Amino acid sequence: MGISFEGSFVALTTPFDTRGRIDVKALQALVHWHVEQGSDGIICSGTTGEASTLSDADRKKVLEVCVNAAEKQIWVVAGTGTSDTKQTVRLTQMAQKVGADGCLVVAPYYNKPSQKGCILHYQAVSCVELPFIVYNNPGRSVIQLQPETIAEIALLPFASALKESTNDPTFLRKIRELTSLPILAGEDSLTLEMIKEGASGAVSVIGNAIPRQWKRMIQAARAGKWKLAKEYMNRYQPLIRALGKETNPVGIKAVLAKMGRCKLKLRLPLTNPETAVQEEINRELILLGLPMLYRPVASSESV
């Protein structure tokens, strides 16, 4: 059965040990936890996984750990998008060989290609024959994929979903008019509104900390239980806002460290949260009772 891009996908963090190496045991534990909590899938080596600081060998190791730990119980998607088409294709080929169920490919960032260049970029990716999510995030990649461009990419073989992080309901409606490609919300604070506009699920950051609760919110929204879904959103919006005061994944790693799921270790140029932000995050965690819910996971010998 092919991968289904709907429901609750979590943009997984990459745990590091004190020396900045991949913490294999903590990563395995995170994957096992998401299986237990009922997440529909995980996306490794994306923005939240600090992909821009991972070597190709790191990406392969992270994916191998995730695929083996998931044991086919949840979908495993690999972030393979870069600003270089050839490298993106190589990483996508690697993901296919390792056993990923699909890949997430962000619009090629920094070098600001034309819309035609973006279409050709995804055309090259489609040749690998691995289901891929088109990722439109102009805040990170500088360029914005236009609805007409997305509709053309959607016609490519193996184009399977769109992760949309544009804060514009009109833009989303236009995409839905042009293509039936499943849409995943890419911003936690907008997830409910995007599902109201027809999104089939979400790729979340907050799901790292509250996977079961966030899935319930998504399920309620998809079932049209708007009051219940809104209650979930209202409960977790203060924490989402606090996380947004630092560049992702700084905030969510602070949360997971407080919960004992990984160390508060980031690779430069990312650094630990400012004291005021850390204090705000801690206050929200205490109000939600999150630090007390889980026992710490021991670190392992890392690679």
Summary of the structure (lengths in Angstrom):
residues: 303
radius of gyration: 18.0
end to end distance: 33.2
largest distance: 50.6
contacts: 1059
relative contact order: 0.15
helix: 49%
strand: 13%
